[in-house]
Amino acid sequence: MDTDTGVGEKNYSRELLYKLRLSPLAKEKPKELDAVDTILKPQRLRSAGRTPNRQPDRLQTKLSQKQQWRGKPKHAVAHTAEKTEECLHKVSNPYKRRPATTEEEAILRQARSILNKLTPENFAKLAESFMGLPVNNEHLLRSVVDLIFQKAVDEPRFSEGYATLCSLMRAVEVPREENPEEKIKFQSLLLLKCQVKFEHPDWANFNYELWDQKVASATSDAERDRIHEERTVELEKSKQRTVGTVQLIGELYKQKMMNLHIMHLCLHKLLTNKRDEENLECLCKLLRTVGGLLDSAIDKAGTFGQCMDRVQEIIDEKAVSTRIVFLLQGVVELRQHEWTPRRKEEDPKTIEKIREEAAAEQAYQAKTERRRRNKHSRKNGRNQRQNQHPSSITSENYTSVTICSSKQDALQIERIERLDVTSIALKPQLAFNRPKALTKANSAEPKGSVRPSSSRNLTRQLSRPEAPKRGATGP
């Protein structure tokens, strides 16, 4: 049954809608849907013999009111042929990795790929692959040295691994281009590269004038701030590369690719200017890397001792920033503790080591949680015992004599000797209890009672007894 609301809308009953759904006319495709490509498969209809609604008649009105507020039903949207798909913008010349044009370029790509995959776990396997590269001319060997040096400087945390790889490659030699009869070694090229970068660091060759021109040509404040930020980042990177160079020099000394005389020259160079903070920071990094070896080495001239004296002088003068002073002070304290760092530096870890640390951390957290729960349960039990009233734990036949901590009652300690020691029982709340039925001498004893001030010591003195009650005899 349908009803007209008078505003152009009709309300249909639930039974009529169920009948229309099962009508054969409702299953035919309308002519207005000729432009639709596909129609979604309809859901499986319920059984026609099932009762449309089993709710009582008194709930029909409430259900119809709720259904009006549910909103419009969700219809499946059919894809039309007129709808156009949005395509991504394609550039005319997309980036494609061009193939290697020469054999030398292919070898360098392979070397870079090996260095990118280098980890403590697969170091032995990749080092063997790296040493098997066909490096057979001076130009290619110099390119390989530059590649290793750049990776070690940019990633100082892995400088120890790169130094170990250089130690394995030290014996590689190729004929010179000028004179093929002579040989040039990998070690000599690497040390020459370190010497050039140490004597002429990147931060010293930083082009400030070029950046000033960029700042002057800026047309807005936002662009000027962006250029200033870029310059700061580049300058910081150049300083970090210098520090990485010094750390690589120290790691090469550990691999015995440099002698003690070269290290002393490096220390002297870094201490030439006491106010050069960049050199002093590099000095701290070098001393933290190989300070223990230099201190224990045989030095007849005492060069290392003089170096540490100069460091102490710079600390006392305080002519540099506070950060550099603290770095130098840390090196001095490290020497006092026999070059044992207070906090171990984070080195590259294997997956097995990471798993062990994670398991240990999980076990420690579980143990801490267990202790916390036990402590909480003991505290709750102690609070429950302390909250009990003394009257609830003393019986009809007992009188409680509690402990007193007053220093003025030291002379009254002799009165406890009159009690029958064998009949004293320890009850909760740290109270001494005795029966009322005692001998005549003891029954004449006035009963004293004081409140406990502390439950830590059971041997505190007793307080002065109260006045005897009415009818009691004196001592």
C-alpha positions in Angstrom: 0.0 0.0 0.0 1.3 3.4 -0.9 0.5 6.8 0.5 1.0 10.3 -0.9 2.7 12.8 1.5 1.5 15.8 -0.6 5.1 17.1 -1.3 5.8 14.9 -4.4 7.0 11.9 -2.4 5.4 8.5 -1.7 5.8 6.1 1.2 5.7 2.4 0.4 5.1 -0.3 2.9 7.7 -3.0 3.4 5.5 -5.8 2.1 4.9 -3.9 -1.2 8.6 -3.4 -1.7 9.4 -7.1 -1.2 6.7 -7.9 -3.8 8.2 -5.5 -6.3 11.7 -7.0 -5.8 10.4 -10.4 -6.8 8.4 -9.1 -9.8 9.7 -10.1 -13.3 9.5 -6.5 -14.5 12.1 -5.5 -11.9 14.6 -7.9 -13.4 14.5 -6.4 -16.9 17.2 -3.9 -18.0 15.8 -0.4 -18.4 16.3 1.3 -21.8 17.9 4.3 -20.2 20.9 2.2 -19.2 22.1 1.6 -22.8 25.3 3.6 -22.2 26.4 1.4 -19.2 29.2 -1.0 -20.1 28.8 -3.4 -17.2 26.3 -4.0 -14.5 27.4 -5.5 -11.3 26.2 -8.9 -10.4 23.2 -8.7 -8.1 23.4 -10.3 -4.7 21.6 -13.5 -4.0 18.0 -12.9 -3.1 16.5 -14.3 0.0 14.0 -17.1 0.0 10.6 -16.0 -1.3 8.7 -18.0 1.3 10.5 -16.3 4.2 8.4 -13.9 6.2 9.4 -10.3 5.3 9.3 -9.1 8.9 8.7 -11.1 12.0 8.6 -8.1 14.4 5.4 -7.5 16.3 2.9 -4.9 15.0 3.7 -2.6 17.9 7.3 -2.3 16.8 6.5 -1.6 13.1 6.1 2.1 13.8 9.4 2.5 15.7 11.3 0.5 13.0 9.9 2.6 10.2 10.9 5.8 12.1 14.5 4.5 12.6 14.8 3.5 8.9 13.9 7.0 7.9 17.0 8.3 9.7 19.4 5.8 8.3 19.9 7.8 5.1 19.9 6.7 1.5 21.0 3.2 0.7 24.4 2.7 -0.9 24.2 1.9 -4.6 26.9 0.3 -6.6 28.5 2.7 -9.1 28.7 1.3 -12.6 31.7 2.2 -14.8 30.7 4.1 -17.9 32.5 4.3 -21.2 32.4 8.1 -21.1 34.6 8.1 -17.9 38.2 9.0 -18.7 41.1 7.6 -16.7 43.6 10.1 -15.3 47.1 9.4 -16.6 50.4 10.3 -15.0 52.5 12.9 -16.7 55.2 11.4 -18.7 58.4 13.2 -19.5 59.9 13.1 -22.9 63.3 11.8 -21.7 62.8 9.6 -18.6 65.9 8.5 -16.6 67.3 5.2 -17.7 70.5 3.7 -16.5 72.7 3.8 -19.4 74.9 0.7 -20.0 78.6 1.0 -19.4 80.4 2.2 -22.4 83.9 1.0 -21.4 85.3 -1.9 -19.5 86.8 0.5 -16.9 83.4 2.0 -16.2 81.9 -1.5 -15.7 84.6 -2.4 -13.2 84.1 0.8 -11.2 80.3 0.1 -11.1 81.0 -3.3 -9.8 83.4 -2.0 -7.2 80.9 0.6 -6.0 78.2 -2.1 -5.7 80.4 -4.2 -3.5 81.3 -1.3 -1.2 77.6 -0.4 -0.8 76.9 -4.0 0.3 79.8 -4.2 2.7 78.8 -5.3 6.2 80.5 -7.1 9.1 78.7 -10.3 8.3 79.6 -10.6 4.6 82.9 -8.8 4.8 85.1 -11.9 4.0 83.0 -12.9 0.9 82.7 -9.3 -0.5 86.4 -8.5 0.2 87.4 -11.6 -1.8 85.1 -10.4 -4.7 86.6 -6.9 -4.5 90.2 -8.2 -4.7 89.2 -10.3 -7.7 88.3 -7.3 -9.8 90.6 -7.0 -12.9 92.5 -3.8 -11.9 95.3 -3.8 -14.5 96.3 -0.2 -15.1 97.3 2.9 -13.2 94.2 5.0 -14.0 91.8 2.3 -12.9 93.8 1.7 -9.7 93.7 5.5 -8.9 89.9 5.4 -9.5 89.5 2.5 -7.1 91.6 4.3 -4.4 89.5 7.4 -4.8 86.3 5.4 -4.5 87.4 3.7 -1.3 88.7 6.9 0.2 85.4 8.7 -0.6 83.3 6.0 1.0 85.5 5.9 4.1 85.3 9.7 4.6 81.6 9.9 4.0 80.9 7.0 6.3 83.3 7.3 9.3 81.4 4.6 11.3 82.6 2.0 8.7 86.1 3.4 8.4 87.5 0.4 10.3 86.1 -2.0 7.7 87.4 0.1 4.8 90.8 0.3 6.5 90.8 -3.5 6.7 89.9 -3.8 3.1 92.8 -1.4 2.2 95.1 -3.6 4.3 94.1 -6.6 2.1 94.7 -4.6 -1.1 98.1 -3.1 -0.1 100.0 -5.6 -2.2 98.1 -4.8 -5.4 100.5 -3.2 -8.0 100.2 -2.2 -11.6 102.7 -0.8 -14.2 103.1 3.0 -14.4 101.7 4.7 -17.5 105.0 6.8 -18.0 107.3 3.8 -17.5 105.7 0.4 -17.7 108.8 -1.2 -16.3 108.1 0.4 -12.9 105.3 -0.7 -10.6 103.0 1.5 -8.5 101.3 0.0 -5.4 97.9 0.5 -4.0 99.3 1.5 -0.6 101.5 4.3 -2.0 98.5 5.8 -3.9 96.3 5.6 -0.8 98.8 7.3 1.5 99.4 10.0 -1.1 95.6 10.6 -1.2 95.5 10.8 2.6 98.4 13.2 2.7 96.8 15.6 0.1 93.5 15.7 1.9 95.1 16.1 5.3 97.3 19.0 4.2 94.5 20.7 2.1 91.2 19.9 3.8 87.9 20.6 2.2 86.8 23.2 4.7 89.9 25.2 4.0 89.1 25.3 0.3 85.5 26.2 0.8 84.4 28.9 -1.7 82.8 31.6 0.5 82.8 34.1 -2.4 80.6 32.0 -4.6 78.0 31.6 -1.8 78.2 35.3 -1.1 77.4 36.0 -4.7 74.4 33.7 -4.5 73.1 35.4 -1.4 73.5 38.9 -3.1 71.6 37.7 -6.2 68.6 36.5 -4.2 65.4 38.3 -4.9 63.4 37.5 -1.7 64.0 36.8 1.9 62.9 33.2 1.6 65.4 32.5 -1.1 68.1 34.2 0.9 67.4 32.1 3.9 67.4 29.0 1.8 70.8 29.8 0.4 72.2 30.5 3.9 70.9 27.1 5.0 72.5 25.4 2.0 75.8 27.1 2.7 75.7 26.0 6.3 75.0 22.4 5.3 77.8 22.3 2.8 80.3 23.8 5.2 79.4 21.3 7.9 79.8 18.4 5.4 83.2 19.7 4.4 84.2 19.7 8.1 82.9 16.2 8.7 84.8 14.9 5.7 88.0 16.4 7.2 87.3 14.6 10.5 86.6 11.4 8.6 89.9 11.7 6.8 91.8 12.0 10.2 89.8 8.9 11.5 90.8 6.9 8.4 94.4 7.8 8.9 94.2 6.5 12.5 92.6 3.3 11.3 95.3 2.8 8.7 97.9 3.2 11.4 96.1 0.4 13.3 96.5 -1.8 10.2 100.3 -0.9 10.2 100.0 0.9 6.9 101.6 4.0 8.4 104.6 4.4 10.7 105.0 6.2 14.0 106.8 9.1 12.4 103.9 10.0 10.1 101.6 10.1 13.2 103.9 12.4 15.0 103.9 14.7 12.0 100.1 14.7 12.0 100.0 15.7 15.7 102.5 18.5 15.2 100.5 19.8 12.2 97.2 19.8 14.2 98.8 21.6 17.2 100.5 24.4 15.1 97.7 26.9 15.8 96.2 26.8 19.2 93.1 28.7 18.2 92.2 26.7 15.1 89.1 24.8 16.4 88.8 22.6 13.3 92.3 21.3 13.7 91.8 20.8 17.4 88.6 18.8 16.8 90.5 16.6 14.3 93.2 16.2 17.0 90.7 14.9 19.5 89.4 12.4 16.9 92.9 11.2 16.1 93.8 10.8 19.8 90.6 8.9 20.6 91.3 6.5 17.7 95.0 5.7 18.2 96.0 7.5 21.4 96.5 4.3 23.3 98.9 2.9 20.6 100.8 6.2 20.4 101.1 6.4 24.2 102.5 2.8 24.5 104.8 3.1 21.5 108.5 3.5 22.1 109.2 7.2 21.7 112.7 8.3 22.6 112.1 11.9 21.9 108.9 12.0 24.0 106.8 13.6 21.2 103.5 12.2 22.5 104.1 13.5 26.0 104.9 17.0 24.7 101.7 16.8 22.6 99.6 16.1 25.7 101.3 19.0 27.5 100.3 21.3 24.7 96.7 20.0 25.0 96.7 20.8 28.7 98.0 24.3 28.1 95.1 24.9 25.6 92.7 23.8 28.2 94.1 26.1 30.9 94.2 29.1 28.6 90.5 28.6 27.4 91.1 30.6 24.3 88.8 28.5 22.2 85.1 27.6 22.5 83.7 25.6 25.4 82.9 22.7 23.2 86.5 22.3 22.1 87.7 22.7 25.7 85.4 19.8 26.8 86.6 17.6 23.9 90.3 18.2 24.9 89.4 17.6 28.5 87.8 14.3 27.6 91.0 13.2 25.8 93.1 14.0 28.9 90.7 12.1 31.2 90.7 9.2 28.7 94.5 9.0 29.0 94.2 9.0 32.8 91.9 6.0 32.6 94.4 4.1 30.4 92.5 4.9 27.2 89.5 3.0 28.3 86.4 4.9 27.2 83.6 5.3 29.8 81.0 4.7 27.1 81.7 2.3 24.3 81.2 3.8 20.8 78.5 2.3 18.6 80.2 0.1 15.9 78.5 -1.7 13.1 76.8 -4.8 14.5 76.0 -8.2 12.9 72.4 -9.4 12.8 73.2 -12.1 15.4 74.6 -9.5 17.8 71.5 -7.4 17.4 69.3 -10.4 18.2 71.3 -11.2 21.3 71.0 -7.6 22.5 67.3 -7.6 21.9 66.8 -10.9 23.8 68.9 -9.6 26.7 66.9 -6.3 26.8 63.6 -8.3 26.8 64.8 -10.5 29.6 65.9 -7.5 31.6 62.5 -5.8 31.2 60.7 -9.0 32.3 62.9 -9.2 35.3 62.3 -5.6 36.2 58.5 -6.0 35.8 58.7 -9.1 38.0 60.5 -7.2 40.8 58.1 -4.3 40.5 55.1 -6.6 41.0 56.6 -8.4 43.9 57.5 -5.1 45.6 54.0 -3.8 45.0 52.4 -7.0 46.5 54.7 -6.9 49.6 53.8 -3.2 50.1 50.1 -3.9 49.9 50.4 -6.7 52.4 52.4 -4.5 54.8 49.9 -1.7 54.5 47.0 -4.1 55.4 48.8 -5.3 58.5 49.6 -1.8 59.6 46.0 -0.7 59.1 44.7 -3.3 61.5 43.5 -1.8 64.9 45.2 -3.2 68.0 41.9 -4.0 69.6 41.2 -6.5 66.8 44.3 -8.6 67.6 44.2 -8.6 71.4 42.0 -11.2 73.1 40.1 -10.9 76.3 42.8 -12.7 78.4 45.7 -10.5 77.2 47.0 -7.0 77.9 49.3 -5.3 75.4 52.4 -3.5 76.4 53.9 -1.7 73.4 57.3 -0.4 72.7 58.4 3.1 73.4 61.4 5.0 71.9 61.6 7.8 74.4 65.1 8.5 75.8 63.7 9.8 79.1 62.4 6.3 80.0 65.8 4.6 80.1 65.6 4.1 83.9 62.2 2.3 83.7 63.8 -0.7 81.8 64.2 -2.5 85.1 60.5 -3.0 85.4 60.3 -5.5 82.6 62.3 -7.9 84.8 59.3 -8.4 87.0 57.3 -10.0 84.1 57.3 -13.7 83.5 59.6 -14.0 80.5 58.3 -17.4 79.6 54.8 -16.1 79.2 55.7 -13.2 76.8 54.3 -13.8 73.3 54.9 -11.6 70.2 51.7 -10.6 68.5 51.1 -8.5 65.4 51.7 -4.7 65.6 55.0 -5.6 67.5 53.3 -5.8 70.9 54.5 -7.8 74.0 51.5 -9.6 75.5 51.1 -11.3 78.9 48.2 -13.1 80.6 46.3 -11.2 83.3 46.3 -14.2 85.6 49.8 -13.8 87.2 51.1 -14.1 90.7 50.0 -11.7 93.4 53.3 -9.8 93.2 52.9 -9.4 89.5 49.2 -8.7 89.5 49.9 -5.7 91.8 52.2 -4.3 89.1 50.5 -1.2 87.5 49.7 -1.8 83.9 51.4 0.7 81.5 50.7 1.1 77.9 52.2 3.5 75.3 51.8 3.8 71.6 54.7 2.6 69.3 56.6 5.3 67.5 58.5 2.8 65.3 58.4 -0.8 64.4 62.0 -1.3 63.4 63.7 -2.1 66.8 62.2 -4.6 69.2 64.6 -3.6 72.0 63.4 -0.1 72.6 62.8 1.0 76.3 59.4 1.0 77.9 57.7 4.3 78.8 56.7 5.4 82.3 53.6 3.4 83.5 50.3 5.0 83.9 48.7 5.7 87.3 47.1 2.6 88.9 43.4 2.1 88.4 40.9 2.4 91.2 41.0 -0.6 93.4 44.5 -1.8 92.4 47.2 -2.3 95.1 50.5 -0.6 94.9 53.8 -2.3 94.3 
